[in-house]
Amino acid sequence: MDAEPTAAQQEALADIERDSGDVLKRWHEFKSSDLPALNRQLHESNAPEVQIDKDAPHEESEEDEE
């Protein structure tokens, strides 16, 4: 039988969930503003642009790891 999560584990999970929301928000902002600006500069310099693979699998897996 599995034990219930400890208070420290529950607190750590709450911290991770809070922080991940902030990280995802900053990532979306980067993709919508900073990345296009960077790619314009790269294009003007005849350098390859940064491409984000939208079909790449996410690192999060919905499989239960046991």
PyMOL Python script that loads the backbone (N, CA, C, O; Angstrom):
from pymol import cmd

cmd.read_pdbstr("""\
ATOM      1  N   MET A   1       0.847  -1.175   0.000  1.00  0.00           N
ATOM      2  CA  MET A   1       0.000   0.000   0.000  1.00  0.00           C
ATOM      3  C   MET A   1       0.896   1.243   0.000  1.00  0.00           C
ATOM      4  O   MET A   1       1.898   1.293   0.714  1.00  0.00           O
ATOM      5  N   ASP A   2       0.534   2.224  -0.790  1.00  0.00           N
ATOM      6  CA  ASP A   2       1.275   3.474  -0.866  1.00  0.00           C
ATOM      7  C   ASP A   2       0.896   4.387   0.292  1.00  0.00           C
ATOM      8  O   ASP A   2      -0.256   4.434   0.722  1.00  0.00           O
ATOM      9  N   ALA A   3       1.881   5.100   0.776  1.00  0.00           N
ATOM     10  CA  ALA A   3       1.643   6.058   1.853  1.00  0.00           C
ATOM     11  C   ALA A   3       1.170   7.374   1.260  1.00  0.00           C
ATOM     12  O   ALA A   3       1.476   7.697   0.113  1.00  0.00           O
ATOM     13  N   GLU A   4       0.429   8.121   2.043  1.00  0.00           N
ATOM     14  CA  GLU A   4      -0.013   9.454   1.638  1.00  0.00           C
ATOM     15  C   GLU A   4       1.212  10.366   1.533  1.00  0.00           C
ATOM     16  O   GLU A   4       2.191  10.166   2.252  1.00  0.00           O
ATOM     17  N   PRO A   5       1.166  11.362   0.647  1.00  0.00           N
ATOM     18  CA  PRO A   5       2.287  12.301   0.553  1.00  0.00           C
ATOM     19  C   PRO A   5       2.482  13.051   1.870  1.00  0.00           C
ATOM     20  O   PRO A   5       1.525  13.377   2.572  1.00  0.00           O
ATOM     21  N   THR A   6       3.733  13.311   2.178  1.00  0.00           N
ATOM     22  CA  THR A   6       4.026  14.067   3.400  1.00  0.00           C
ATOM     23  C   THR A   6       3.706  15.537   3.171  1.00  0.00           C
ATOM     24  O   THR A   6       3.482  15.964   2.039  1.00  0.00           O
ATOM     25  N   ALA A   7       3.688  16.300   4.248  1.00  0.00           N
ATOM     26  CA  ALA A   7       3.439  17.740   4.133  1.00  0.00           C
ATOM     27  C   ALA A   7       4.516  18.395   3.272  1.00  0.00           C
ATOM     28  O   ALA A   7       4.213  19.277   2.469  1.00  0.00           O
ATOM     29  N   ALA A   8       5.766  17.970   3.431  1.00  0.00           N
ATOM     30  CA  ALA A   8       6.862  18.533   2.634  1.00  0.00           C
ATOM     31  C   ALA A   8       6.674  18.213   1.153  1.00  0.00           C
ATOM     32  O   ALA A   8       6.938  19.063   0.302  1.00  0.00           O
ATOM     33  N   GLN A   9       6.229  17.014   0.836  1.00  0.00           N
ATOM     34  CA  GLN A   9       5.992  16.643  -0.563  1.00  0.00           C
ATOM     35  C   GLN A   9       4.843  17.453  -1.151  1.00  0.00           C
ATOM     36  O   GLN A   9       4.925  17.909  -2.291  1.00  0.00           O
ATOM     37  N   GLN A  10       3.782  17.634  -0.388  1.00  0.00           N
ATOM     38  CA  GLN A  10       2.648  18.423  -0.859  1.00  0.00           C
ATOM     39  C   GLN A  10       3.051  19.876  -1.087  1.00  0.00           C
ATOM     40  O   GLN A  10       2.627  20.497  -2.061  1.00  0.00           O
ATOM     41  N   GLU A  11       3.870  20.415  -0.186  1.00  0.00           N
ATOM     42  CA  GLU A  11       4.339  21.790  -0.336  1.00  0.00           C
ATOM     43  C   GLU A  11       5.246  21.917  -1.560  1.00  0.00           C
ATOM     44  O   GLU A  11       5.157  22.899  -2.298  1.00  0.00           O
ATOM     45  N   ALA A  12       6.118  20.930  -1.778  1.00  0.00           N
ATOM     46  CA  ALA A  12       7.013  20.958  -2.938  1.00  0.00           C
ATOM     47  C   ALA A  12       6.204  20.906  -4.233  1.00  0.00           C
ATOM     48  O   ALA A  12       6.530  21.607  -5.191  1.00  0.00           O
ATOM     49  N   LEU A  13       5.172  20.100  -4.274  1.00  0.00           N
ATOM     50  CA  LEU A  13       4.323  20.016  -5.465  1.00  0.00           C
ATOM     51  C   LEU A  13       3.615  21.341  -5.717  1.00  0.00           C
ATOM     52  O   LEU A  13       3.521  21.781  -6.863  1.00  0.00           O
ATOM     53  N   ALA A  14       3.124  21.974  -4.677  1.00  0.00           N
ATOM     54  CA  ALA A  14       2.464  23.278  -4.841  1.00  0.00           C
ATOM     55  C   ALA A  14       3.448  24.299  -5.391  1.00  0.00           C
ATOM     56  O   ALA A  14       3.091  25.106  -6.249  1.00  0.00           O
ATOM     57  N   ASP A  15       4.699  24.270  -4.897  1.00  0.00           N
ATOM     58  CA  ASP A  15       5.734  25.188  -5.402  1.00  0.00           C
ATOM     59  C   ASP A  15       6.013  24.932  -6.873  1.00  0.00           C
ATOM     60  O   ASP A  15       6.125  25.874  -7.658  1.00  0.00           O
ATOM     61  N   ILE A  16       6.124  23.682  -7.248  1.00  0.00           N
ATOM     62  CA  ILE A  16       6.401  23.325  -8.644  1.00  0.00           C
ATOM     63  C   ILE A  16       5.258  23.773  -9.549  1.00  0.00           C
ATOM     64  O   ILE A  16       5.495  24.329 -10.621  1.00  0.00           O
ATOM     65  N   GLU A  17       4.036  23.537  -9.126  1.00  0.00           N
ATOM     66  CA  GLU A  17       2.883  23.932  -9.935  1.00  0.00           C
ATOM     67  C   GLU A  17       2.842  25.460 -10.104  1.00  0.00           C
ATOM     68  O   GLU A  17       2.546  25.952 -11.193  1.00  0.00           O
ATOM     69  N   ARG A  18       3.132  26.194  -9.052  1.00  0.00           N
ATOM     70  CA  ARG A  18       3.143  27.659  -9.124  1.00  0.00           C
ATOM     71  C   ARG A  18       4.254  28.131 -10.054  1.00  0.00           C
ATOM     72  O   ARG A  18       4.026  28.972 -10.924  1.00  0.00           O
ATOM     73  N   ASP A  19       5.455  27.591  -9.873  1.00  0.00           N
ATOM     74  CA  ASP A  19       6.598  28.008 -10.677  1.00  0.00           C
ATOM     75  C   ASP A  19       6.447  27.615 -12.137  1.00  0.00           C
ATOM     76  O   ASP A  19       6.855  28.368 -13.022  1.00  0.00           O
ATOM     77  N   SER A  20       5.872  26.458 -12.405  1.00  0.00           N
ATOM     78  CA  SER A  20       5.735  26.015 -13.794  1.00  0.00           C
ATOM     79  C   SER A  20       4.788  26.931 -14.559  1.00  0.00           C
ATOM     80  O   SER A  20       4.983  27.155 -15.754  1.00  0.00           O
ATOM     81  N   GLY A  21       3.785  27.456 -13.904  1.00  0.00           N
ATOM     82  CA  GLY A  21       2.885  28.403 -14.560  1.00  0.00           C
ATOM     83  C   GLY A  21       3.619  29.656 -14.997  1.00  0.00           C
ATOM     84  O   GLY A  21       3.380  30.172 -16.089  1.00  0.00           O
ATOM     85  N   ASP A  22       4.515  30.149 -14.145  1.00  0.00           N
ATOM     86  CA  ASP A  22       5.299  31.335 -14.470  1.00  0.00           C
ATOM     87  C   ASP A  22       6.257  31.040 -15.623  1.00  0.00           C
ATOM     88  O   ASP A  22       6.409  31.856 -16.532  1.00  0.00           O
ATOM     89  N   VAL A  23       6.894  29.890 -15.585  1.00  0.00           N
ATOM     90  CA  VAL A  23       7.837  29.518 -16.648  1.00  0.00           C
ATOM     91  C   VAL A  23       7.108  29.393 -17.984  1.00  0.00           C
ATOM     92  O   VAL A  23       7.594  29.885 -19.002  1.00  0.00           O
ATOM     93  N   LEU A  24       5.956  28.743 -17.988  1.00  0.00           N
ATOM     94  CA  LEU A  24       5.191  28.596 -19.234  1.00  0.00           C
ATOM     95  C   LEU A  24       4.734  29.943 -19.767  1.00  0.00           C
ATOM     96  O   LEU A  24       4.740  30.162 -20.979  1.00  0.00           O
ATOM     97  N   LYS A  25       4.340  30.843 -18.888  1.00  0.00           N
ATOM     98  CA  LYS A  25       3.930  32.186 -19.318  1.00  0.00           C
ATOM     99  C   LYS A  25       5.102  32.899 -19.992  1.00  0.00           C
ATOM    100  O   LYS A  25       4.944  33.494 -21.057  1.00  0.00           O
ATOM    101  N   ARG A  26       6.283  32.834 -19.361  1.00  0.00           N
ATOM    102  CA  ARG A  26       7.465  33.479 -19.943  1.00  0.00           C
ATOM    103  C   ARG A  26       7.860  32.817 -21.257  1.00  0.00           C
ATOM    104  O   ARG A  26       8.310  33.514 -22.166  1.00  0.00           O
ATOM    105  N   TRP A  27       7.710  31.505 -21.396  1.00  0.00           N
ATOM    106  CA  TRP A  27       8.036  30.795 -22.633  1.00  0.00           C
ATOM    107  C   TRP A  27       7.123  31.271 -23.767  1.00  0.00           C
ATOM    108  O   TRP A  27       7.592  31.531 -24.875  1.00  0.00           O
ATOM    109  N   HIS A  28       5.833  31.384 -23.494  1.00  0.00           N
ATOM    110  CA  HIS A  28       4.891  31.843 -24.518  1.00  0.00           C
ATOM    111  C   HIS A  28       5.192  33.290 -24.928  1.00  0.00           C
ATOM    112  O   HIS A  28       5.101  33.636 -26.106  1.00  0.00           O
ATOM    113  N   GLU A  29       5.548  34.123 -23.961  1.00  0.00           N
ATOM    114  CA  GLU A  29       5.916  35.498 -24.283  1.00  0.00           C
ATOM    115  C   GLU A  29       7.169  35.527 -25.153  1.00  0.00           C
ATOM    116  O   GLU A  29       7.247  36.308 -26.101  1.00  0.00           O
ATOM    117  N   PHE A  30       8.146  34.682 -24.837  1.00  0.00           N
ATOM    118  CA  PHE A  30       9.372  34.604 -25.630  1.00  0.00           C
ATOM    119  C   PHE A  30       9.059  34.199 -27.063  1.00  0.00           C
ATOM    120  O   PHE A  30       9.559  34.806 -28.010  1.00  0.00           O
ATOM    121  N   LYS A  31       8.223  33.166 -27.218  1.00  0.00           N
ATOM    122  CA  LYS A  31       7.886  32.683 -28.566  1.00  0.00           C
ATOM    123  C   LYS A  31       7.131  33.727 -29.374  1.00  0.00           C
ATOM    124  O   LYS A  31       7.284  33.790 -30.594  1.00  0.00           O
ATOM    125  N   SER A  32       6.315  34.550 -28.711  1.00  0.00           N
ATOM    126  CA  SER A  32       5.493  35.499 -29.459  1.00  0.00           C
ATOM    127  C   SER A  32       6.188  36.828 -29.733  1.00  0.00           C
ATOM    128  O   SER A  32       5.797  37.533 -30.663  1.00  0.00           O
ATOM    129  N   SER A  33       7.205  37.193 -28.956  1.00  0.00           N
ATOM    130  CA  SER A  33       7.839  38.498 -29.194  1.00  0.00           C
ATOM    131  C   SER A  33       9.350  38.410 -29.382  1.00  0.00           C
ATOM    132  O   SER A  33       9.867  38.893 -30.389  1.00  0.00           O
ATOM    133  N   ASP A  34      10.058  37.814 -28.453  1.00  0.00           N
ATOM    134  CA  ASP A  34      11.521  37.790 -28.526  1.00  0.00           C
ATOM    135  C   ASP A  34      12.035  36.934 -29.673  1.00  0.00           C
ATOM    136  O   ASP A  34      12.970  37.332 -30.369  1.00  0.00           O
ATOM    137  N   LEU A  35      11.451  35.784 -29.878  1.00  0.00           N
ATOM    138  CA  LEU A  35      11.917  34.889 -30.940  1.00  0.00           C
ATOM    139  C   LEU A  35      11.722  35.503 -32.328  1.00  0.00           C
ATOM    140  O   LEU A  35      12.651  35.447 -33.134  1.00  0.00           O
ATOM    141  N   PRO A  36      10.571  36.080 -32.643  1.00  0.00           N
ATOM    142  CA  PRO A  36      10.439  36.725 -33.954  1.00  0.00           C
ATOM    143  C   PRO A  36      11.446  37.869 -34.143  1.00  0.00           C
ATOM    144  O   PRO A  36      11.973  38.052 -35.240  1.00  0.00           O
ATOM    145  N   ALA A  37      11.713  38.632 -33.086  1.00  0.00           N
ATOM    146  CA  ALA A  37      12.692  39.721 -33.189  1.00  0.00           C
ATOM    147  C   ALA A  37      14.085  39.156 -33.442  1.00  0.00           C
ATOM    148  O   ALA A  37      14.832  39.689 -34.262  1.00  0.00           O
ATOM    149  N   LEU A  38      14.429  38.103 -32.756  1.00  0.00           N
ATOM    150  CA  LEU A  38      15.718  37.452 -32.974  1.00  0.00           C
ATOM    151  C   LEU A  38      15.818  36.924 -34.404  1.00  0.00           C
ATOM    152  O   LEU A  38      16.839  37.101 -35.069  1.00  0.00           O
ATOM    153  N   ASN A  39      14.762  36.281 -34.866  1.00  0.00           N
ATOM    154  CA  ASN A  39      14.785  35.730 -36.221  1.00  0.00           C
ATOM    155  C   ASN A  39      14.890  36.825 -37.278  1.00  0.00           C
ATOM    156  O   ASN A  39      15.510  36.603 -38.318  1.00  0.00           O
ATOM    157  N   ARG A  40      14.305  37.997 -37.047  1.00  0.00           N
ATOM    158  CA  ARG A  40      14.466  39.114 -37.984  1.00  0.00           C
ATOM    159  C   ARG A  40      15.940  39.527 -38.070  1.00  0.00           C
ATOM    160  O   ARG A  40      16.470  39.753 -39.157  1.00  0.00           O
ATOM    161  N   GLN A  41      16.580  39.620 -36.921  1.00  0.00           N
ATOM    162  CA  GLN A  41      18.002  39.986 -36.899  1.00  0.00           C
ATOM    163  C   GLN A  41      18.851  38.922 -37.588  1.00  0.00           C
ATOM    164  O   GLN A  41      19.765  39.244 -38.347  1.00  0.00           O
ATOM    165  N   LEU A  42      18.548  37.666 -37.322  1.00  0.00           N
ATOM    166  CA  LEU A  42      19.303  36.585 -37.960  1.00  0.00           C
ATOM    167  C   LEU A  42      19.101  36.613 -39.478  1.00  0.00           C
ATOM    168  O   LEU A  42      20.051  36.436 -40.240  1.00  0.00           O
ATOM    169  N   HIS A  43      17.868  36.833 -39.903  1.00  0.00           N
ATOM    170  CA  HIS A  43      17.555  36.888 -41.329  1.00  0.00           C
ATOM    171  C   HIS A  43      18.322  38.024 -42.001  1.00  0.00           C
ATOM    172  O   HIS A  43      18.878  37.851 -43.086  1.00  0.00           O
ATOM    173  N   GLU A  44      18.349  39.187 -41.350  1.00  0.00           N
ATOM    174  CA  GLU A  44      19.067  40.335 -41.888  1.00  0.00           C
ATOM    175  C   GLU A  44      20.570  40.078 -41.976  1.00  0.00           C
ATOM    176  O   GLU A  44      21.259  40.681 -42.798  1.00  0.00           O
ATOM    177  N   SER A  45      21.074  39.184 -41.130  1.00  0.00           N
ATOM    178  CA  SER A  45      22.500  38.850 -41.127  1.00  0.00           C
ATOM    179  C   SER A  45      22.802  37.633 -42.005  1.00  0.00           C
ATOM    180  O   SER A  45      23.926  37.132 -42.022  1.00  0.00           O
ATOM    181  N   ASN A  46      21.780  37.163 -42.735  1.00  0.00           N
ATOM    182  CA  ASN A  46      21.906  35.954 -43.553  1.00  0.00           C
ATOM    183  C   ASN A  46      22.326  34.739 -42.741  1.00  0.00           C
ATOM    184  O   ASN A  46      23.042  33.865 -43.230  1.00  0.00           O
ATOM    185  N   ALA A  47      21.876  34.698 -41.509  1.00  0.00           N
ATOM    186  CA  ALA A  47      22.142  33.553 -40.629  1.00  0.00           C
ATOM    187  C   ALA A  47      20.863  32.717 -40.533  1.00  0.00           C
ATOM    188  O   ALA A  47      19.764  33.238 -40.725  1.00  0.00           O
ATOM    189  N   PRO A  48      21.003  31.431 -40.239  1.00  0.00           N
ATOM    190  CA  PRO A  48      19.804  30.593 -40.105  1.00  0.00           C
ATOM    191  C   PRO A  48      18.942  31.052 -38.929  1.00  0.00           C
ATOM    192  O   PRO A  48      19.448  31.430 -37.872  1.00  0.00           O
ATOM    193  N   GLU A  49      17.655  31.010 -39.141  1.00  0.00           N
ATOM    194  CA  GLU A  49      16.717  31.401 -38.086  1.00  0.00           C
ATOM    195  C   GLU A  49      16.495  30.246 -37.119  1.00  0.00           C
ATOM    196  O   GLU A  49      16.712  29.082 -37.457  1.00  0.00           O
ATOM    197  N   VAL A  50      16.065  30.583 -35.925  1.00  0.00           N
ATOM    198  CA  VAL A  50      15.737  29.584 -34.906  1.00  0.00           C
ATOM    199  C   VAL A  50      14.328  29.084 -35.184  1.00  0.00           C
ATOM    200  O   VAL A  50      13.386  29.871 -35.277  1.00  0.00           O
ATOM    201  N   GLN A  51      14.192  27.781 -35.314  1.00  0.00           N
ATOM    202  CA  GLN A  51      12.886  27.178 -35.560  1.00  0.00           C
ATOM    203  C   GLN A  51      12.499  26.305 -34.367  1.00  0.00           C
ATOM    204  O   GLN A  51      13.309  25.529 -33.859  1.00  0.00           O
ATOM    205  N   ILE A  52      11.278  26.443 -33.941  1.00  0.00           N
ATOM    206  CA  ILE A  52      10.767  25.614 -32.857  1.00  0.00           C
ATOM    207  C   ILE A  52       9.932  24.511 -33.490  1.00  0.00           C
ATOM    208  O   ILE A  52       8.999  24.784 -34.246  1.00  0.00           O
ATOM    209  N   ASP A  53      10.268  23.273 -33.180  1.00  0.00           N
ATOM    210  CA  ASP A  53       9.550  22.134 -33.733  1.00  0.00           C
ATOM    211  C   ASP A  53       8.224  21.975 -32.994  1.00  0.00           C
ATOM    212  O   ASP A  53       8.183  21.493 -31.862  1.00  0.00           O
ATOM    213  N   LYS A  54       7.151  22.385 -33.648  1.00  0.00           N
ATOM    214  CA  LYS A  54       5.832  22.337 -33.013  1.00  0.00           C
ATOM    215  C   LYS A  54       5.293  20.920 -32.914  1.00  0.00           C
ATOM    216  O   LYS A  54       4.363  20.668 -32.147  1.00  0.00           O
ATOM    217  N   ASP A  55       5.861  19.987 -33.677  1.00  0.00           N
ATOM    218  CA  ASP A  55       5.396  18.608 -33.634  1.00  0.00           C
ATOM    219  C   ASP A  55       6.226  17.743 -32.695  1.00  0.00           C
ATOM    220  O   ASP A  55       5.991  16.539 -32.584  1.00  0.00           O
ATOM    221  N   ALA A  56       7.195  18.354 -32.020  1.00  0.00           N
ATOM    222  CA  ALA A  56       8.041  17.584 -31.101  1.00  0.00           C
ATOM    223  C   ALA A  56       7.203  17.134 -29.904  1.00  0.00           C
ATOM    224  O   ALA A  56       6.355  17.882 -29.418  1.00  0.00           O
ATOM    225  N   PRO A  57       7.441  15.934 -29.443  1.00  0.00           N
ATOM    226  CA  PRO A  57       6.681  15.462 -28.276  1.00  0.00           C
ATOM    227  C   PRO A  57       7.062  16.260 -27.041  1.00  0.00           C
ATOM    228  O   PRO A  57       8.207  16.685 -26.888  1.00  0.00           O
ATOM    229  N   HIS A  58       6.096  16.455 -26.169  1.00  0.00           N
ATOM    230  CA  HIS A  58       6.346  17.159 -24.926  1.00  0.00           C
ATOM    231  C   HIS A  58       7.073  16.235 -23.969  1.00  0.00           C
ATOM    232  O   HIS A  58       6.928  15.015 -24.043  1.00  0.00           O
ATOM    233  N   GLU A  59       7.848  16.809 -23.077  1.00  0.00           N
ATOM    234  CA  GLU A  59       8.571  15.994 -22.120  1.00  0.00           C
ATOM    235  C   GLU A  59       7.630  15.389 -21.076  1.00  0.00           C
ATOM    236  O   GLU A  59       7.916  14.335 -20.508  1.00  0.00           O
ATOM    237  N   GLU A  60       6.516  16.059 -20.833  1.00  0.00           N
ATOM    238  CA  GLU A  60       5.561  15.511 -19.893  1.00  0.00           C
ATOM    239  C   GLU A  60       4.899  14.298 -20.521  1.00  0.00           C
ATOM    240  O   GLU A  60       4.495  14.315 -21.683  1.00  0.00           O
ATOM    241  N   SER A  61       4.803  13.274 -19.742  1.00  0.00           N
ATOM    242  CA  SER A  61       4.176  12.060 -20.235  1.00  0.00           C
ATOM    243  C   SER A  61       2.960  11.770 -19.366  1.00  0.00           C
ATOM    244  O   SER A  61       2.987  11.942 -18.148  1.00  0.00           O
ATOM    245  N   GLU A  62       1.909  11.333 -20.013  1.00  0.00           N
ATOM    246  CA  GLU A  62       0.708  11.019 -19.251  1.00  0.00           C
ATOM    247  C   GLU A  62       0.725   9.572 -18.767  1.00  0.00           C
ATOM    248  O   GLU A  62      -0.214   9.117 -18.114  1.00  0.00           O
ATOM    249  N   GLU A  63       1.801   8.854 -19.091  1.00  0.00           N
ATOM    250  CA  GLU A  63       1.914   7.469 -18.637  1.00  0.00           C
ATOM    251  C   GLU A  63       2.256   7.450 -17.174  1.00  0.00           C
ATOM    252  O   GLU A  63       2.988   8.316 -16.695  1.00  0.00           O
ATOM    253  N   ASP A  64       1.738   6.478 -16.452  1.00  0.00           N
ATOM    254  CA  ASP A  64       2.020   6.315 -15.053  1.00  0.00           C
ATOM    255  C   ASP A  64       3.315   5.547 -14.914  1.00  0.00           C
ATOM    256  O   ASP A  64       3.405   4.394 -15.337  1.00  0.00           O
ATOM    257  N   GLU A  65       4.324   6.175 -14.322  1.00  0.00           N
ATOM    258  CA  GLU A  65       5.612   5.510 -14.160  1.00  0.00           C
ATOM    259  C   GLU A  65       5.636   4.753 -12.859  1.00  0.00           C
ATOM    260  O   GLU A  65       5.603   5.356 -11.787  1.00  0.00           O
ATOM    261  N   GLU A  66       5.692   3.443 -12.937  1.00  0.00           N
ATOM    262  CA  GLU A  66       5.771   2.615 -11.741  1.00  0.00           C
ATOM    263  C   GLU A  66       6.896   1.648 -11.865  1.00  0.00           C
ATOM    264  O   GLU A  66       7.131   0.855 -10.953  1.00  0.00           O
TER     265      GLU A  66
END
""", "prot")
cmd.dss("prot")
cmd.show_as("cartoon", "prot")
cmd.util.cbc("prot")
cmd.orient("prot")
